[in-house]
Amino acid sequence: MTLALTIGTEYYLALSALLFTIGAGGLLVRRNPLIMFMCIELMLNAANLAFVSFGKEMGDLGGQLSVLFVLVVAAAEVVIGLAIVVAVMRRRPKASIDEVSVLRG
């Protein structure tokens, strides 16, 4: 006899809230642009997990469609944001987010 263990939606939402909290805390505490960039990506993935879990609970593909749009936005963010961050970090390796004047030409 096999024991079926099912994980409910509340566990996925708790994990999503935990990941989002870790990302938000890292975004508020850290001043390194690369770390802040990774925290934003962590928060987006936490939102994706919540969308998929709600879609599974409701039996609708709307959650997965929302995840597709979030992933497209995240990919565009990676292309543009990471290029800017890498350009700034090449110019000043110890740059923090407070030194925005580095972006002026």
Backbone hydrogen bonds, N-H to C=O, Kabsch-Sander energy under -0.5 kcal/mol:
donor,donor_aa,acceptor,acceptor_aa,energy
4,A,2,T,-0.7
5,L,3,L,-0.6
6,T,4,A,-0.6
8,G,6,T,-0.6
11,Y,8,G,-0.8
12,Y,8,G,-1.1
13,L,9,T,-2.4
14,A,10,E,-2.0
15,L,11,Y,-2.4
16,S,12,Y,-2.4
17,A,13,L,-2.5
18,L,14,A,-2.3
19,L,15,L,-2.6
20,F,16,S,-2.5
21,T,17,A,-2.3
22,I,18,L,-2.3
23,G,19,L,-2.3
24,A,20,F,-2.7
25,G,21,T,-2.6
26,G,22,I,-2.3
27,L,23,G,-2.0
28,L,24,A,-2.0
29,V,25,G,-2.1
30,R,26,G,-2.0
36,M,32,N,-2.4
37,F,33,P,-2.1
38,M,34,L,-2.0
39,C,35,I,-2.0
40,I,36,M,-2.0
41,E,37,F,-1.8
42,L,38,M,-2.1
43,M,39,C,-2.1
44,L,40,I,-2.2
45,N,41,E,-2.2
46,A,42,L,-1.8
47,A,43,M,-1.9
48,N,44,L,-2.0
49,L,45,N,-2.1
50,A,46,A,-1.9
51,F,47,A,-2.5
52,V,48,N,-2.5
53,S,49,L,-2.2
54,F,50,A,-2.4
55,G,51,F,-2.3
56,K,52,V,-2.3
57,E,53,S,-2.1
58,M,54,F,-2.3
59,G,55,G,-1.1
60,D,55,G,-2.1
63,G,60,D,-0.5
65,L,61,L,-2.0
66,S,62,G,-2.1
67,V,63,G,-1.9
68,L,64,Q,-1.8
69,F,65,L,-1.8
70,V,66,S,-2.4
71,L,67,V,-2.6
72,V,68,L,-1.8
73,V,69,F,-2.2
74,A,70,V,-2.6
75,A,71,L,-2.2
76,A,72,V,-2.1
77,E,73,V,-2.3
78,V,74,A,-2.3
79,V,75,A,-2.1
80,I,76,A,-2.2
81,G,77,E,-2.4
82,L,77,E,-0.7
82,L,78,V,-1.4
83,A,79,V,-0.9
84,I,80,I,-1.9
85,V,81,G,-2.6
86,V,82,L,-2.7
87,A,83,A,-2.0
88,V,84,I,-2.3
89,M,85,V,-2.7
90,R,86,V,-1.9
91,R,87,A,-1.4
92,R,88,V,-2.5
95,A,92,R,-1.8
97,I,31,R,-1.9
99,E,96,S,-1.3
100,V,98,D,-1.4
102,V,99,E,-1.0
103,L,100,V,-1.9
104,R,101,S,-1.0
